[in-house]
């Protein structure tokens, strides 16, 4: 009798369903891959960019010149003995160092698939705080195997990456002055 109920229950569940898999099932995430793989999917790019450049230049120059003139003869004997000598030595050296670090996280959308199966991605994010606006834009190409199990990819694994960041410069306290103070600075 017991097996009859189990059999009837199993037949009823199969007859009423189109498929054994249902994406609305709470267990669906246990059995499927949630990594971005097709157009319209979203993935996260972890931007971790560091750049550093150093340049050093040294230059030395030396010039020497001498000129001499003797006393005048005859009618020109009033010209005294004149001499000139000089040395010019100059040297210059300089060092330039540029360093920058850019760290952020941005969600991008798969906009296409390359012929080799790579994901073409594009995304932007704009953050406004009062009157300050910061915008990050990213485009590139990602190999599907570089997308982690948590649906993230580091920016150094994005091929043909174009990352742009723009924003207003942070203001120092007191950098804006009033009209009268500005006029006094202009006059004096």
DOFI-287838 format. One line per field, with one value per atom (N, C-alpha, C): residue number from 0; residue in one letter; atom name; x, y, z. Coordinates in nm, 2 decimals. Last residue first. Example, Ala and Ser with C-alpha at 12.3 -4.5 7.8 and 13.67 -1.06 7.14 Angstrom:
<batis>
resi [1, 1, 1, 0, 0, 0];
resn [S, S, S, A, A, A];
name [N, CA, C, N, CA, C];
c1 [1.28, 1.37, 1.29, 1.32, 1.23, 1.32];
c2 [-0.22, -0.11, 0.00, -0.57, -0.45, -0.33];
c3 [0.71, 0.71, 0.79, 0.78, 0.78, 0.78];
</batis>
This chain:
<batis>
resi [187, 187, 187, 186, 186, 186, 185, 185, 185, 184, 184, 184, 183, 183, 183, 182, 182, 182, 181, 181, 181, 180, 180, 180, 179, 179, 179, 178, 178, 178, 177, 177, 177, 176, 176, 176, 175, 175, 175, 174, 174, 174, 173, 173, 173, 172, 172, 172, 171, 171, 171, 170, 170, 170, 169, 169, 169, 168, 168, 168, 167, 167, 167, 166, 166, 166, 165, 165, 165, 164, 164, 164, 163, 163, 163, 162, 162, 162, 161, 161, 161, 160, 160, 160, 159, 159, 159, 158, 158, 158, 157, 157, 157, 156, 156, 156, 155, 155, 155, 154, 154, 154, 153, 153, 153, 152, 152, 152, 151, 151, 151, 150, 150, 150, 149, 149, 149, 148, 148, 148, 147, 147, 147, 146, 146, 146, 145, 145, 145, 144, 144, 144, 143, 143, 143, 142, 142, 142, 141, 141, 141, 140, 140, 140, 139, 139, 139, 138, 138, 138, 137, 137, 137, 136, 136, 136, 135, 135, 135, 134, 134, 134, 133, 133, 133, 132, 132, 132, 131, 131, 131, 130, 130, 130, 129, 129, 129, 128, 128, 128, 127, 127, 127, 126, 126, 126, 125, 125, 125, 124, 124, 124, 123, 123, 123, 122, 122, 122, 121, 121, 121, 120, 120, 120, 119, 119, 119, 118, 118, 118, 117, 117, 117, 116, 116, 116, 115, 115, 115, 114, 114, 114, 113, 113, 113, 112, 112, 112, 111, 111, 111, 110, 110, 110, 109, 109, 109, 108, 108, 108, 107, 107, 107, 106, 106, 106, 105, 105, 105, 104, 104, 104, 103, 103, 103, 102, 102, 102, 101, 101, 101, 100, 100, 100, 99, 99, 99, 98, 98, 98, 97, 97, 97, 96, 96, 96, 95, 95, 95, 94, 94, 94, 93, 93, 93, 92, 92, 92, 91, 91, 91, 90, 90, 90, 89, 89, 89, 88, 88, 88, 87, 87, 87, 86, 86, 86, 85, 85, 85, 84, 84, 84, 83, 83, 83, 82, 82, 82, 81, 81, 81, 80, 80, 80, 79, 79, 79, 78, 78, 78, 77, 77, 77, 76, 76, 76, 75, 75, 75, 74, 74, 74, 73, 73, 73, 72, 72, 72, 71, 71, 71, 70, 70, 70, 69, 69, 69, 68, 68, 68, 67, 67, 67, 66, 66, 66, 65, 65, 65, 64, 64, 64, 63, 63, 63, 62, 62, 62, 61, 61, 61, 60, 60, 60, 59, 59, 59, 58, 58, 58, 57, 57, 57, 56, 56, 56, 55, 55, 55, 54, 54, 54, 53, 53, 53, 52, 52, 52, 51, 51, 51, 50, 50, 50, 49, 49, 49, 48, 48, 48, 47, 47, 47, 46, 46, 46, 45, 45, 45, 44, 44, 44, 43, 43, 43, 42, 42, 42, 41, 41, 41, 40, 40, 40, 39, 39, 39, 38, 38, 38, 37, 37, 37, 36, 36, 36, 35, 35, 35, 34, 34, 34, 33, 33, 33, 32, 32, 32, 31, 31, 31, 30, 30, 30, 29, 29, 29, 28, 28, 28, 27, 27, 27, 26, 26, 26, 25, 25, 25, 24, 24, 24, 23, 23, 23, 22, 22, 22, 21, 21, 21, 20, 20, 20, 19, 19, 19, 18, 18, 18, 17, 17, 17, 16, 16, 16, 15, 15, 15, 14, 14, 14, 13, 13, 13, 12, 12, 12, 11, 11, 11, 10, 10, 10, 9, 9, 9, 8, 8, 8, 7, 7, 7, 6, 6, 6, 5, 5, 5, 4, 4, 4, 3, 3, 3, 2, 2, 2, 1, 1, 1, 0, 0, 0];
resn [X, X, X, X, X, X, X, X, X, X, X, X, X, X, X, X, X, X, X, X, X, X, X, X, X, X, X, X, X, X, X, X, X, X, X, X, X, X, X, X, X, X, X, X, X, X, X, X, X, X, X, X, X, X, X, X, X, X, X, X, X, X, X, X, X, X, X, X, X, X, X, X, X, X, X, X, X, X, X, X, X, X, X, X, X, X, X, X, X, X, X, X, X, X, X, X, X, X, X, X, X, X, X, X, X, X, X, X, X, X, X, X, X, X, X, X, X, X, X, X, X, X, X, X, X, X, X, X, X, X, X, X, X, X, X, X, X, X, X, X, X, X, X, X, X, X, X, X, X, X, X, X, X, X, X, X, X, X, X, X, X, X, X, X, X, X, X, X, X, X, X, X, X, X, X, X, X, X, X, X, X, X, X, X, X, X, X, X, X, X, X, X, X, X, X, X, X, X, X, X, X, X, X, X, X, X, X, X, X, X, X, X, X, X, X, X, X, X, X, X, X, X, X, X, X, X, X, X, X, X, X, X, X, X, X, X, X, X, X, X, X, X, X, X, X, X, X, X, X, X, X, X, X, X, X, X, X, X, X, X, X, X, X, X, X, X, X, X, X, X, X, X, X, X, X, X, X, X, X, X, X, X, X, X, X, X, X, X, X, X, X, X, X, X, X, X, X, X, X, X, X, X, X, X, X, X, X, X, X, X, X, X, X, X, X, X, X, X, X, X, X, X, X, X, X, X, X, X, X, X, X, X, X, X, X, X, X, X, X, X, X, X, X, X, X, X, X, X, X, X, X, X, X, X, X, X, X, X, X, X, X, X, X, X, X, X, X, X, X, X, X, X, X, X, X, X, X, X, X, X, X, X, X, X, X, X, X, X, X, X, X, X, X, X, X, X, X, X, X, X, X, X, X, X, X, X, X, X, X, X, X, X, X, X, X, X, X, X, X, X, X, X, X, X, X, X, X, X, X, X, X, X, X, X, X, X, X, X, X, X, X, X, X, X, X, X, X, X, X, X, X, X, X, X, X, X, X, X, X, X, X, X, X, X, X, X, X, X, X, X, X, X, X, X, X, X, X, X, X, X, X, X, X, X, X, X, X, X, X, X, X, X, X, X, X, X, X, X, X, X, X, X, X, X, X, X, X, X, X, X, X, X, X, X, X, X, X, X, X, X, X, X, X, X, X, X, X, X, X, X, X, X, X, X, X, X, X, X, X, X, X, X, X, X, X, X, X, X, X, X, X, X, X, X, X, X, X, X, X, X, X, X, X, X];
name [N, CA, C, N, CA, C, N, CA, C, N, CA, C, N, CA, C, N, CA, C, N, CA, C, N, CA, C, N, CA, C, N, CA, C, N, CA, C, N, CA, C, N, CA, C, N, CA, C, N, CA, C, N, CA, C, N, CA, C, N, CA, C, N, CA, C, N, CA, C, N, CA, C, N, CA, C, N, CA, C, N, CA, C, N, CA, C, N, CA, C, N, CA, C, N, CA, C, N, CA, C, N, CA, C, N, CA, C, N, CA, C, N, CA, C, N, CA, C, N, CA, C, N, CA, C, N, CA, C, N, CA, C, N, CA, C, N, CA, C, N, CA, C, N, CA, C, N, CA, C, N, CA, C, N, CA, C, N, CA, C, N, CA, C, N, CA, C, N, CA, C, N, CA, C, N, CA, C, N, CA, C, N, CA, C, N, CA, C, N, CA, C, N, CA, C, N, CA, C, N, CA, C, N, CA, C, N, CA, C, N, CA, C, N, CA, C, N, CA, C, N, CA, C, N, CA, C, N, CA, C, N, CA, C, N, CA, C, N, CA, C, N, CA, C, N, CA, C, N, CA, C, N, CA, C, N, CA, C, N, CA, C, N, CA, C, N, CA, C, N, CA, C, N, CA, C, N, CA, C, N, CA, C, N, CA, C, N, CA, C, N, CA, C, N, CA, C, N, CA, C, N, CA, C, N, CA, C, N, CA, C, N, CA, C, N, CA, C, N, CA, C, N, CA, C, N, CA, C, N, CA, C, N, CA, C, N, CA, C, N, CA, C, N, CA, C, N, CA, C, N, CA, C, N, CA, C, N, CA, C, N, CA, C, N, CA, C, N, CA, C, N, CA, C, N, CA, C, N, CA, C, N, CA, C, N, CA, C, N, CA, C, N, CA, C, N, CA, C, N, CA, C, N, CA, C, N, CA, C, N, CA, C, N, CA, C, N, CA, C, N, CA, C, N, CA, C, N, CA, C, N, CA, C, N, CA, C, N, CA, C, N, CA, C, N, CA, C, N, CA, C, N, CA, C, N, CA, C, N, CA, C, N, CA, C, N, CA, C, N, CA, C, N, CA, C, N, CA, C, N, CA, C, N, CA, C, N, CA, C, N, CA, C, N, CA, C, N, CA, C, N, CA, C, N, CA, C, N, CA, C, N, CA, C, N, CA, C, N, CA, C, N, CA, C, N, CA, C, N, CA, C, N, CA, C, N, CA, C, N, CA, C, N, CA, C, N, CA, C, N, CA, C, N, CA, C, N, CA, C, N, CA, C, N, CA, C, N, CA, C, N, CA, C, N, CA, C, N, CA, C, N, CA, C, N, CA, C, N, CA, C, N, CA, C, N, CA, C, N, CA, C, N, CA, C, N, CA, C, N, CA, C, N, CA, C, N, CA, C, N, CA, C, N, CA, C, N, CA, C, N, CA, C, N, CA, C, N, CA, C, N, CA, C, N, CA, C, N, CA, C, N, CA, C, N, CA, C];
c1 [4.66, 4.79, 4.86, 4.43, 4.49, 4.63, 4.38, 4.40, 4.47, 4.33, 4.45, 4.48, 4.10, 4.23, 4.35, 3.93, 3.96, 4.09, 3.92, 3.97, 4.00, 3.80, 3.93, 3.99, 3.55, 3.64, 3.78, 3.44, 3.46, 3.56, 3.61, 3.51, 3.54, 3.76, 3.77, 3.65, 3.84, 3.74, 3.74, 4.01, 4.05, 3.96, 3.93, 3.97, 4.02, 4.03, 3.95, 4.01, 4.07, 4.13, 4.04, 3.87, 3.90, 3.96, 3.94, 3.90, 3.95, 3.82, 3.94, 3.89, 3.58, 3.62, 3.74, 3.67, 3.60, 3.65, 3.72, 3.71, 3.63, 3.88, 3.82, 3.83, 3.87, 3.88, 3.81, 4.02, 3.96, 3.98, 4.01, 4.02, 3.94, 4.18, 4.10, 4.12, 4.26, 4.22, 4.14, 4.15, 4.23, 4.17, 4.17, 4.08, 4.17, 4.33, 4.29, 4.20, 4.35, 4.47, 4.44, 4.10, 4.12, 4.25, 3.96, 4.05, 4.08, 3.62, 3.74, 3.83, 3.35, 3.44, 3.56, 3.18, 3.14, 3.22, 3.29, 3.20, 3.16, 3.45, 3.33, 3.23, 3.59, 3.59, 3.45, 3.68, 3.58, 3.57, 3.86, 3.91, 3.81, 3.71, 3.78, 3.85, 3.63, 3.53, 3.60, 3.83, 3.82, 3.72, 3.72, 3.75, 3.73, 3.78, 3.75, 3.80, 3.64, 3.74, 3.69, 3.58, 3.55, 3.66, 3.46, 3.55, 3.49, 3.45, 3.41, 3.51, 3.34, 3.44, 3.37, 3.32, 3.27, 3.38, 3.20, 3.31, 3.25, 3.12, 3.08, 3.20, 3.01, 3.12, 3.07, 2.81, 2.83, 2.95, 2.70, 2.68, 2.71, 2.82, 2.81, 2.81, 2.76, 2.75, 2.74, 2.91, 2.88, 2.87, 2.86, 2.87, 2.83, 3.00, 2.94, 2.97, 2.98, 3.01, 2.94, 3.09, 3.02, 3.06, 3.14, 3.13, 3.05, 3.30, 3.23, 3.23, 3.29, 3.31, 3.23, 3.43, 3.32, 3.36, 3.54, 3.57, 3.44, 3.50, 3.43, 3.45, 3.62, 3.69, 3.62, 3.45, 3.45, 3.52, 3.31, 3.41, 3.40, 2.99, 3.08, 3.18, 2.87, 2.89, 2.98, 2.84, 2.77, 2.79, 2.79, 2.85, 2.77, 2.84, 2.75, 2.82, 2.99, 2.98, 2.89, 3.04, 2.96, 2.96, 3.35, 3.25, 3.17, 3.56, 3.48, 3.37, 3.90, 3.76, 3.69, 4.20, 4.13, 3.98, 4.49, 4.35, 4.28, 4.78, 4.71, 4.56, 5.09, 4.94, 4.88, 5.36, 5.31, 5.16, 5.65, 5.50, 5.46, 5.93, 5.87, 5.71, 6.22, 6.07, 6.02, 6.50, 6.43, 6.28, 6.79, 6.65, 6.60, 7.04, 7.00, 6.85, 7.30, 7.16, 7.13, 7.55, 7.51, 7.37, 7.79, 7.66, 7.63, 8.03, 8.00, 7.86, 8.22, 8.08, 8.07, 8.47, 8.44, 8.29, 8.67, 8.55, 8.54, 8.84, 8.84, 8.71, 9.00, 8.87, 8.89, 9.18, 9.17, 9.04, 9.36, 9.23, 9.24, 9.56, 9.56, 9.43, 9.41, 9.48, 9.48, 9.46, 9.38, 9.46, 9.63, 9.54, 9.46, 9.75, 9.82, 9.74, 9.68, 9.58, 9.64, 9.88, 9.77, 9.67, 10.08, 10.08, 9.97, 9.88, 10.01, 9.99, 9.71, 9.71, 9.85, 9.78, 9.76, 9.78, 9.59, 9.71, 9.68, 9.35, 9.38, 9.49, 9.18, 9.29, 9.31, 8.96, 8.99, 9.09, 8.82, 8.93, 8.94, 8.59, 8.63, 8.73, 8.44, 8.55, 8.58, 8.18, 8.22, 8.33, 8.03, 8.13, 8.17, 7.76, 7.82, 7.92, 7.58, 7.68, 7.74, 7.29, 7.36, 7.46, 7.07, 7.19, 7.25, 6.76, 6.84, 6.95, 6.53, 6.64, 6.73, 6.22, 6.30, 6.41, 5.98, 6.09, 6.17, 5.64, 5.74, 5.85, 5.38, 5.49, 5.59, 5.06, 5.15, 5.26, 4.81, 4.92, 5.01, 4.47, 4.58, 4.68, 4.23, 4.34, 4.46, 3.89, 4.00, 4.11, 3.71, 3.79, 3.90, 3.40, 3.55, 3.61, 3.13, 3.20, 3.35, 2.88, 2.99, 3.06, 2.58, 2.65, 2.76, 2.45, 2.49, 2.58, 2.42, 2.32, 2.36, 2.55, 2.51, 2.40, 2.70, 2.63, 2.59, 2.83, 2.87, 2.80, 2.90, 2.86, 2.91, 2.82, 2.91, 2.86, 2.66, 2.61, 2.71, 2.57, 2.68, 2.63, 2.36, 2.39, 2.51, 2.28, 2.31, 2.35, 2.22, 2.31, 2.36, 2.02, 2.16, 2.26, 1.79, 1.85, 1.99, 1.66, 1.78, 1.85, 1.43, 1.54, 1.67, 1.32, 1.34, 1.45, 1.30, 1.25, 1.27, 1.39, 1.48, 1.43, 1.35, 1.28, 1.37, 1.37, 1.44, 1.35, 1.19, 1.23, 1.31, 0.93, 1.06, 1.09, 0.66, 0.71, 0.86, 0.44, 0.56, 0.61, 0.24, 0.21, 0.33, 0.37, 0.26, 0.23, 0.54, 0.59, 0.49, 0.35, 0.45, 0.51, 0.21, 0.14, 0.24, 0.41, 0.34, 0.27, 0.47, 0.57, 0.51, 0.22, 0.28, 0.38, 0.20, 0.10, 0.15, 0.42, 0.42, 0.32, 0.35, 0.47, 0.47, 0.12, 0.11, 0.23, 0.23, 0.13, 0.12, 0.39, 0.46, 0.36, 0.19, 0.28, 0.35, 0.08, 0.00, 0.09];
c2 [9.35, 9.35, 9.23, 9.30, 9.43, 9.43, 9.03, 9.07, 9.21, 9.03, 8.96, 9.00, 9.19, 9.24, 9.17, 9.02, 9.15, 9.21, 8.81, 8.79, 8.92, 8.94, 8.89, 8.86, 9.00, 9.11, 9.06, 8.74, 8.84, 8.95, 8.47, 8.56, 8.66, 8.16, 8.29, 8.38, 7.83, 7.93, 8.05, 7.70, 7.73, 7.82, 7.62, 7.76, 7.79, 7.29, 7.39, 7.53, 7.18, 7.20, 7.30, 6.96, 7.10, 7.10, 6.72, 6.75, 6.88, 6.76, 6.76, 6.78, 6.54, 6.67, 6.66, 6.28, 6.33, 6.47, 5.97, 6.12, 6.16, 5.70, 5.76, 5.91, 5.42, 5.57, 5.61, 5.16, 5.20, 5.35, 4.92, 5.06, 5.11, 4.62, 4.70, 4.84, 4.40, 4.52, 4.62, 4.17, 4.20, 4.33, 4.14, 4.19, 4.23, 4.07, 3.96, 4.01, 4.30, 4.26, 4.14, 4.31, 4.39, 4.36, 3.99, 4.11, 4.18, 3.91, 3.90, 4.01, 3.72, 3.83, 3.80, 3.51, 3.59, 3.72, 3.33, 3.43, 3.54, 3.18, 3.11, 3.22, 3.41, 3.33, 3.27, 3.41, 3.45, 3.36, 3.29, 3.38, 3.44, 3.14, 3.06, 3.16, 3.33, 3.27, 3.20, 3.62, 3.47, 3.42, 3.94, 3.85, 3.70, 4.26, 4.13, 4.03, 4.60, 4.50, 4.36, 4.90, 4.81, 4.71, 5.12, 5.01, 4.93, 5.42, 5.35, 5.24, 5.62, 5.51, 5.44, 5.94, 5.84, 5.74, 6.15, 6.06, 5.96, 6.48, 6.37, 6.28, 6.70, 6.63, 6.50, 6.82, 6.87, 6.79, 6.55, 6.70, 6.74, 6.30, 6.34, 6.50, 6.05, 6.20, 6.22, 5.83, 5.85, 6.00, 5.60, 5.74, 5.76, 5.35, 5.38, 5.53, 5.11, 5.24, 5.26, 4.86, 4.91, 5.05, 4.57, 4.72, 4.76, 4.30, 4.36, 4.51, 4.00, 4.14, 4.21, 3.69, 3.78, 3.93, 3.45, 3.54, 3.64, 3.28, 3.25, 3.35, 3.36, 3.26, 3.22, 3.57, 3.44, 3.33, 3.71, 3.71, 3.58, 3.83, 3.72, 3.72, 4.12, 4.04, 3.92, 4.24, 4.30, 4.22, 4.18, 4.12, 4.17, 4.46, 4.37, 4.31, 4.51, 4.53, 4.43, 4.68, 4.58, 4.61, 4.74, 4.79, 4.67, 4.87, 4.75, 4.80, 4.99, 5.00, 4.87, 5.16, 5.04, 5.07, 5.28, 5.29, 5.16, 5.46, 5.34, 5.37, 5.60, 5.60, 5.47, 5.81, 5.68, 5.70, 5.94, 5.94, 5.80, 6.14, 6.02, 6.04, 6.28, 6.28, 6.15, 6.47, 6.34, 6.36, 6.63, 6.63, 6.49, 6.87, 6.73, 6.74, 7.06, 7.05, 6.90, 7.31, 7.17, 7.16, 7.51, 7.49, 7.34, 7.76, 7.62, 7.61, 7.98, 7.95, 7.80, 8.21, 8.07, 8.06, 8.46, 8.42, 8.27, 8.77, 8.63, 8.58, 9.04, 8.98, 8.83, 9.35, 9.20, 9.15, 9.63, 9.57, 9.42, 9.90, 9.75, 9.70, 10.20, 10.12, 9.97, 10.43, 10.31, 10.23, 10.63, 10.66, 10.53, 10.57, 10.53, 10.56, 10.61, 10.54, 10.50, 10.72, 10.81, 10.75, 10.47, 10.59, 10.68, 10.20, 10.25, 10.38, 10.08, 10.14, 10.19, 9.76, 9.91, 9.97, 9.46, 9.54, 9.69, 9.24, 9.35, 9.43, 8.92, 9.02, 9.13, 8.68, 8.78, 8.88, 8.36, 8.46, 8.56, 8.12, 8.22, 8.32, 7.82, 7.91, 8.00, 7.62, 7.71, 7.79, 7.31, 7.41, 7.49, 7.12, 7.19, 7.29, 6.83, 6.93, 6.99, 6.67, 6.73, 6.83, 6.40, 6.48, 6.54, 6.25, 6.32, 6.40, 5.99, 6.07, 6.13, 5.87, 5.92, 6.01, 5.62, 5.71, 5.75, 5.52, 5.56, 5.65, 5.30, 5.38, 5.40, 5.19, 5.24, 5.32, 4.96, 5.03, 5.07, 4.86, 4.90, 4.99, 4.68, 4.69, 4.73, 4.63, 4.72, 4.73, 4.36, 4.42, 4.50, 4.34, 4.36, 4.43, 4.12, 4.23, 4.22, 4.07, 4.03, 4.14, 3.98, 4.08, 4.01, 3.90, 3.86, 3.97, 3.98, 4.03, 3.99, 3.70, 3.84, 3.87, 3.46, 3.50, 3.65, 3.42, 3.34, 3.38, 3.46, 3.53, 3.44, 3.20, 3.29, 3.34, 3.02, 3.15, 3.25, 2.70, 2.79, 2.93, 2.49, 2.56, 2.66, 2.37, 2.29, 2.36, 2.56, 2.46, 2.38, 2.71, 2.77, 2.67, 2.56, 2.58, 2.63, 2.53, 2.45, 2.47, 2.68, 2.73, 2.65, 2.72, 2.63, 2.69, 2.86, 2.92, 2.84, 2.69, 2.80, 2.87, 2.35, 2.47, 2.58, 2.03, 2.15, 2.27, 1.85, 1.83, 1.95, 2.00, 1.96, 1.93, 2.04, 2.03, 1.98, 1.87, 1.95, 1.93, 1.69, 1.83, 1.92, 1.44, 1.47, 1.62, 1.44, 1.43, 1.48, 1.44, 1.55, 1.55, 1.20, 1.33, 1.45, 1.00, 1.02, 1.16, 1.04, 1.06, 1.08, 0.96, 1.10, 1.13, 0.70, 0.80, 0.94, 0.59, 0.58, 0.69, 0.63, 0.69, 0.70, 0.47, 0.61, 0.69, 0.21, 0.27, 0.42, 0.17, 0.19, 0.25, 0.12, 0.24, 0.27, -0.12, 0.00, 0.13];
c3 [-0.56, -0.49, -0.52, -0.71, -0.71, -0.65, -0.65, -0.79, -0.80, -0.38, -0.43, -0.58, -0.37, -0.31, -0.36, -0.51, -0.57, -0.51, -0.32, -0.46, -0.53, -0.11, -0.09, -0.23, -0.23, -0.18, -0.17, -0.28, -0.39, -0.34, -0.10, -0.13, -0.24, -0.22, -0.15, -0.19, -0.20, -0.26, -0.17, -0.03, -0.17, -0.24, 0.22, 0.20, 0.06, 0.19, 0.27, 0.25, -0.14, -0.01, 0.06, -0.33, -0.29, -0.15, -0.57, -0.44, -0.40, -0.90, -0.81, -0.67, -1.04, -1.00, -0.90, -1.27, -1.15, -1.12, -1.43, -1.44, -1.32, -1.57, -1.45, -1.46, -1.78, -1.77, -1.64, -1.94, -1.81, -1.80, -2.15, -2.16, -2.03, -2.24, -2.14, -2.16, -2.39, -2.46, -2.36, -2.14, -2.26, -2.32, -1.80, -1.91, -2.02, -1.59, -1.68, -1.79, -1.44, -1.51, -1.60, -1.31, -1.43, -1.50, -1.22, -1.19, -1.32, -1.20, -1.28, -1.24, -1.06, -1.07, -1.15, -0.99, -1.10, -1.10, -0.81, -0.75, -0.86, -0.97, -0.92, -0.86, -1.22, -1.10, -1.06, -1.54, -1.45, -1.34, -1.71, -1.61, -1.52, -1.89, -1.78, -1.68, -2.07, -1.98, -1.86, -2.11, -2.14, -2.03, -2.20, -2.10, -2.14, -2.31, -2.35, -2.24, -2.26, -2.28, -2.32, -2.08, -2.19, -2.20, -1.83, -1.86, -1.98, -1.64, -1.76, -1.79, -1.38, -1.42, -1.54, -1.24, -1.35, -1.38, -1.00, -1.04, -1.13, -0.91, -0.99, -1.02, -0.66, -0.71, -0.79, -0.53, -0.67, -0.73, -0.35, -0.36, -0.51, -0.53, -0.39, -0.39, -0.76, -0.73, -0.58, -0.97, -0.83, -0.81, -1.23, -1.19, -1.05, -1.43, -1.30, -1.27, -1.70, -1.64, -1.51, -1.93, -1.81, -1.77, -2.12, -2.12, -2.00, -2.29, -2.18, -2.19, -2.46, -2.48, -2.37, -2.39, -2.36, -2.38, -2.63, -2.53, -2.51, -2.85, -2.73, -2.61, -3.08, -3.01, -2.87, -3.18, -3.24, -3.17, -2.88, -2.98, -3.05, -2.80, -2.79, -2.90, -2.61, -2.73, -2.70, -2.37, -2.49, -2.61, -2.04, -2.16, -2.28, -1.83, -1.90, -2.02, -1.50, -1.64, -1.70, -1.20, -1.27, -1.41, -1.04, -1.13, -1.19, -0.79, -0.83, -0.92, -0.76, -0.76, -0.79, -0.75, -0.70, -0.70, -0.86, -0.88, -0.85, -0.81, -0.78, -0.80, -0.93, -0.92, -0.89, -0.98, -0.92, -0.91, -1.12, -1.12, -1.06, -1.09, -1.05, -1.05, -1.22, -1.22, -1.18, -1.16, -1.14, -1.14, -1.29, -1.25, -1.24, -1.33, -1.31, -1.26, -1.47, -1.44, -1.42, -1.49, -1.47, -1.43, -1.64, -1.59, -1.58, -1.66, -1.63, -1.58, -1.82, -1.79, -1.77, -1.78, -1.78, -1.75, -1.93, -1.87, -1.88, -1.99, -1.98, -1.91, -2.14, -2.10, -2.09, -2.13, -2.13, -2.09, -2.23, -2.21, -2.22, -2.17, -2.19, -2.15, -2.30, -2.21, -2.24, -2.55, -2.52, -2.42, -2.62, -2.50, -2.47, -2.86, -2.73, -2.61, -3.11, -3.03, -2.89, -3.25, -3.22, -3.12, -3.14, -3.21, -3.16, -3.02, -3.07, -3.14, -2.72, -2.85, -2.89, -2.56, -2.56, -2.70, -2.67, -2.62, -2.62, -2.57, -2.66, -2.60, -2.56, -2.51, -2.62, -2.45, -2.55, -2.49, -2.40, -2.37, -2.48, -2.27, -2.38, -2.32, -2.23, -2.19, -2.31, -2.10, -2.21, -2.15, -2.03, -1.99, -2.11, -1.89, -2.01, -1.95, -1.81, -1.77, -1.90, -1.69, -1.81, -1.75, -1.63, -1.58, -1.71, -1.53, -1.64, -1.58, -1.48, -1.43, -1.54, -1.40, -1.51, -1.44, -1.34, -1.29, -1.41, -1.28, -1.38, -1.31, -1.21, -1.16, -1.27, -1.14, -1.24, -1.17, -1.09, -1.03, -1.14, -1.05, -1.14, -1.06, -1.01, -0.93, -1.02, -1.02, -1.08, -0.98, -1.08, -0.97, -1.02, -1.23, -1.25, -1.13, -1.24, -1.16, -1.20, -1.49, -1.40, -1.34, -1.64, -1.57, -1.49, -1.97, -1.83, -1.77, -2.22, -2.13, -1.98, -2.38, -2.39, -2.29, -2.14, -2.27, -2.26, -1.90, -2.02, -2.15, -1.56, -1.69, -1.81, -1.34, -1.40, -1.53, -1.21, -1.21, -1.27, -1.29, -1.29, -1.30, -1.08, -1.20, -1.18, -0.84, -0.96, -1.09, -0.66, -0.62, -0.74, -0.77, -0.76, -0.72, -0.73, -0.87, -0.86, -0.50, -0.51, -0.65, -0.52, -0.43, -0.44, -0.85, -0.74, -0.65, -1.08, -0.96, -0.83, -1.28, -1.23, -1.11, -1.25, -1.25, -1.20, -1.40, -1.35, -1.36, -1.50, -1.37, -1.31, -1.69, -1.67, -1.53, -1.67, -1.80, -1.79, -1.44, -1.46, -1.61, -1.39, -1.38, -1.41, -1.41, -1.51, -1.50, -1.19, -1.32, -1.43, -0.98, -0.99, -1.13, -1.03, -1.03, -1.04, -1.00, -1.13, -1.14, -0.73, -0.83, -0.96, -0.61, -0.59, -0.69, -0.70, -0.74, -0.72, -0.56, -0.71, -0.76, -0.30, -0.35, -0.50, -0.29, -0.26, -0.32, -0.34, -0.43, -0.41, -0.12, -0.25, -0.35, 0.08, 0.09, -0.05, 0.00, 0.00, 0.00];
</batis>
